[in-house]
Amino acid sequence: MMLVWCGVGLLMAGLIYSLYQALRARKDSAVLMDTPSRQLIIEESDEYGVIRVVEEDRFRYLEFGNQVEQSCVLMENPLWLKYDYTRAMLLASLCHEHPETALFLGLGAGSLTEVCLATLPLEDVEVLELRAPLPRIAMDHLGMTDDPRLTIRIGDALELIDSAETADLIYLDMYTDTGPSAGHLGWKFLEKCQDKLNPGGWLIINQWATLDGRPLGAALFRGLFYRHYWEIPVKEGNVILLVPYSFEQYPSIELLHSQAARVAQILGYDISYLIENMRPASE
């Protein structure tokens, strides 16, 4: 009888998650309805669907599928991060005093990668990206540069993670037009991501928030990481998770403020206002 109830529970959880994905996708696509000022820059298709770049009011938007926004770039200044969730991921990077290596799981428009290369002392950066046309599109139409420190491998990160290099910073941001990749809620995959951290490193996860403001899969994260992680909720309806290499690591608020001040001099805008949003793991 216990097995039956467990099976029913898992089925219900899957149905609720599917409904949640559909609602989020509908919400995201509704924001990007056609307007006279929207200009199509490029549209391509691959085995996973449509990839599109459109321009509106000086910004270019990367879209998947039916106008579901993935990234936003200010073309006159690609280092400008428009959304708080990417700013929070950059802020999370500053928990490491001197990162030399980074692993990005998911490229998007390459905006966060560009900013990290510009502001952090990185010597080697690896990107695992599912969709083959995306790096070319990002470089041709979204302001991404072909930095010599950058290595991009095409394929499913769930399969490539085993062969990835270890890193001081690992960014998990793998989204499709229907929502986060299965890896965002995959115990084994998340475990492998943390295992790829160098001593002193941080795993930074862009996760959807549920209606109560907790990250989607909060119970899973509490169990997997033993509640030893931190969260930065942001206004776009996401929660950024900061997962350390070891139990001895804690974010230094003093370091975050000093690092944010240094980064502000490079970028011309401040991200330190997000520090006050940081909180321990949700219950």
C-alpha positions in Angstrom: 0.0 0.0 0.0 2.9 2.4 0.8 4.3 1.9 -2.7 0.9 2.7 -4.2 0.7 6.0 -2.3 4.3 6.9 -3.2 3.4 6.3 -6.9 0.3 8.5 -6.6 2.3 11.2 -4.9 5.0 11.2 -7.6 2.3 11.3 -10.3 0.6 14.2 -8.6 3.9 16.1 -8.2 4.6 15.6 -11.9 1.2 16.9 -12.9 1.5 19.9 -10.7 5.0 20.7 -12.1 3.7 20.3 -15.6 0.8 22.7 -14.9 3.2 25.2 -13.3 5.5 25.1 -16.4 2.5 25.8 -18.6 1.4 28.7 -16.6 4.9 30.2 -16.5 5.3 29.7 -20.2 2.0 31.4 -20.9 2.9 34.3 -18.6 6.3 34.7 -20.3 5.0 34.6 -23.8 2.2 37.0 -23.0 4.8 39.7 -22.1 6.2 39.4 -25.6 3.2 40.0 -27.8 3.8 41.5 -31.2 4.0 45.3 -31.3 4.7 47.7 -34.2 8.1 48.5 -32.7 9.4 44.9 -32.6 11.8 44.1 -35.4 12.8 40.5 -36.2 16.6 40.2 -36.5 17.0 36.5 -37.1 15.0 33.3 -36.8 16.3 29.8 -37.1 15.1 26.3 -36.1 16.9 23.3 -34.8 15.8 19.9 -33.5 14.5 21.6 -30.3 12.4 24.3 -32.0 12.6 28.0 -32.9 15.4 30.4 -31.9 14.6 34.0 -32.5 16.2 37.4 -31.9 14.0 40.5 -31.9 14.7 44.1 -31.2 12.6 46.7 -29.4 13.5 50.0 -27.7 17.2 49.5 -28.0 17.1 46.0 -26.5 17.5 42.7 -28.3 15.6 39.7 -26.9 16.5 36.1 -27.4 13.3 34.0 -27.7 12.6 30.3 -27.9 9.5 28.7 -29.3 6.3 30.9 -29.2 7.9 34.2 -28.2 9.2 32.9 -24.8 12.0 35.3 -23.7 15.2 33.8 -22.6 17.6 36.8 -22.5 17.7 40.5 -23.0 20.7 42.6 -24.2 21.2 46.4 -24.5 23.2 46.4 -27.7 24.9 49.8 -27.0 26.2 48.3 -23.8 26.1 44.4 -23.6 27.5 44.5 -20.1 24.2 46.1 -18.8 22.2 43.5 -17.0 18.6 44.5 -17.2 17.1 41.8 -14.9 17.7 41.3 -11.2 18.1 37.5 -11.6 21.2 37.9 -13.7 22.5 40.6 -11.4 21.9 38.3 -8.4 23.9 35.5 -10.2 26.8 38.0 -10.7 26.5 39.0 -7.0 26.7 35.4 -6.0 30.0 35.1 -7.9 31.5 37.7 -5.6 31.3 35.2 -2.7 34.6 33.8 -4.2 37.4 36.2 -3.5 39.5 35.3 -6.5 37.8 32.8 -9.0 40.0 31.6 -11.8 37.7 29.1 -13.5 34.0 29.0 -14.3 31.6 26.5 -15.8 28.3 27.8 -17.3 25.6 25.2 -17.8 23.5 27.0 -20.4 24.6 30.0 -22.5 21.5 32.0 -23.4 22.5 35.2 -25.0 25.9 35.0 -23.3 25.2 38.2 -21.2 26.2 36.8 -17.8 29.2 35.1 -19.3 30.3 38.4 -20.9 29.9 40.3 -17.6 31.8 37.6 -15.6 34.7 37.7 -18.1 34.7 41.5 -17.8 34.6 41.7 -14.0 36.1 38.6 -12.5 39.8 37.4 -12.7 38.8 34.4 -14.7 41.5 32.5 -16.7 39.5 29.6 -18.1 35.7 29.5 -18.8 33.8 26.4 -20.1 30.2 26.6 -21.4 28.0 23.5 -22.0 25.1 24.5 -24.4 22.4 22.2 -25.8 21.6 24.2 -28.9 24.3 24.3 -31.6 23.2 27.6 -33.4 23.1 29.6 -30.1 26.8 30.5 -29.7 26.9 31.8 -33.3 23.7 33.7 -32.9 24.9 35.2 -29.6 28.1 36.4 -31.2 26.5 37.7 -34.4 23.4 39.4 -33.0 23.6 39.7 -29.2 26.9 41.3 -28.5 28.8 38.3 -27.2 32.5 38.3 -27.9 34.8 35.4 -28.9 37.0 35.6 -25.8 40.1 33.4 -26.0 39.5 32.3 -22.4 36.1 30.8 -23.5 35.5 27.1 -24.5 32.0 26.2 -25.7 30.9 22.5 -26.0 27.6 21.6 -27.7 25.5 18.9 -26.1 23.2 18.0 -23.2 24.8 19.2 -19.9 23.2 16.2 -18.2 25.5 14.0 -20.3 28.5 16.3 -20.6 28.8 17.2 -16.9 31.0 14.1 -16.2 33.6 15.3 -18.7 33.5 18.9 -17.6 36.5 20.5 -15.9 36.2 21.4 -12.2 35.6 25.1 -11.5 35.6 27.8 -8.9 32.2 29.0 -10.0 29.5 26.9 -11.6 26.3 28.5 -13.0 23.2 26.4 -13.6 20.7 28.3 -15.9 19.3 25.7 -18.4 15.9 26.9 -19.6 13.7 26.0 -22.6 10.5 27.5 -23.9 8.6 25.3 -21.4 10.7 26.0 -18.3 13.8 24.7 -16.5 15.6 21.6 -17.7 15.1 18.4 -15.7 18.6 19.0 -14.3 17.2 21.9 -12.2 15.3 19.2 -10.1 17.6 16.2 -10.7 19.2 15.0 -7.5 22.1 13.1 -9.2 22.8 15.9 -11.6 22.8 18.6 -8.9 25.1 16.3 -6.9 27.5 16.1 -9.8 27.4 19.9 -10.2 28.5 20.4 -6.6 31.1 17.7 -6.9 32.7 19.6 -9.9 33.4 22.6 -7.5 37.0 23.3 -6.6 37.7 23.9 -2.9 36.2 27.2 -1.9 33.9 27.2 -5.0 30.2 28.1 -5.3 27.4 26.5 -7.3 25.0 29.3 -8.4 21.5 28.1 -9.5 18.8 30.2 -11.2 15.6 28.6 -10.0 11.9 29.5 -10.5 10.1 30.7 -7.4 6.8 29.1 -6.3 3.8 31.2 -5.3 5.1 31.4 -1.6 8.4 32.8 -2.7 10.5 29.6 -2.1 12.6 28.0 -4.9 10.9 25.3 -6.9 12.0 22.0 -5.4 12.9 23.6 -2.0 12.5 20.3 -0.2 14.9 18.6 -2.6 17.5 21.3 -2.1 17.2 21.1 1.6 17.7 17.4 1.6 20.5 17.4 -1.0 22.5 20.3 0.4 21.6 19.7 4.1 20.1 23.3 4.3 23.7 24.7 3.9 23.0 27.2 1.1 21.6 30.7 0.7 19.0 32.3 -1.5 18.5 35.6 -3.2 14.8 36.1 -4.3 14.3 38.6 -7.1 11.4 40.5 -8.5 11.2 38.5 -11.8 9.8 35.5 -9.9 13.1 33.6 -9.5 15.3 32.6 -6.6 19.1 32.4 -7.0 20.7 29.6 -4.9 24.2 29.9 -3.6 25.6 26.4 -2.8 29.1 26.2 -1.4 31.7 23.5 -1.9 31.9 22.7 1.9 30.1 23.2 5.2 32.9 25.5 6.3 32.0 28.1 3.7 29.7 31.0 4.4 29.0 34.2 2.4 31.0 37.2 3.7 28.8 40.3 3.6 31.8 42.5 4.0 33.5 40.8 1.0 30.3 41.1 -1.1 30.1 44.8 -0.4 33.7 45.5 -1.3 33.5 43.3 -4.4 30.3 44.9 -5.5 31.9 48.3 -5.2 34.8 47.2 -7.4 32.4 45.7 -10.0 30.3 48.9 -10.0 33.4 50.9 -11.1 33.8 48.5 -14.1 30.1 48.2 -15.1 28.8 51.7 -14.2 25.9 50.4 -12.1 25.5 49.0 -8.6 24.3 45.5 -7.7 24.9 45.8 -3.9 21.2 46.5 -3.2 20.6 42.8 -3.7 22.8 41.8 -0.7 20.0 42.7 1.7 17.7 40.2 -0.1 20.0 37.3 0.8 18.6 34.8 3.2 19.2 31.2 4.5 17.7 28.2 2.9 13.9 28.3 2.8 12.0 26.0 5.2 
